[in-house]
């Protein structure tokens, strides 16, 4: 059984952090260029600081964090934050090996999108790496459209990222 919950408790956030570190470790298994980008953009000390600030950086009402539980065990996560008025950015959507192919990624994304709508955002933006083809297919299938970069990208990452946007208002 798969449940998507809002991360609220210290234990929830510990599980989110564990999954985010697992996500970073996963990025280190990709092609050489993607690994260089991950190490440049998210060196371990910077990533540790991000992990320490998850509850603040993604706090309601300007953000949110979701945790996927399979039979009560944390197997995936995702979060969003405000990047400008009316615009949310989804970050760190990750599903562990134990839950790949179960629909957990779709369920996390659906929950994040619904919460962004409820919180009154007009658009969602996000990015992912080109090697993450399954993620790209998922985002496009959910209605995200490709777009140009929405933040300044380090030179090393210019040809390795894919950017998306989804309007939430008709």
Protein Blocks (a to p, Z undefined) as FASTA:
>chain_A
ZZddddfbfklmmmmmmmmmmmmmmmmmmcfklmmmmmmmmgfklmmmmmmmmmmmmgcf
kbccddddeehiafbdcddddfbghiacdehiacdfklgonlmmmmmmmmmmmmmmmnop
abdcddddfklmmlmmmmmmnopacdddfbdcdfklmmmcccddddfbZZ
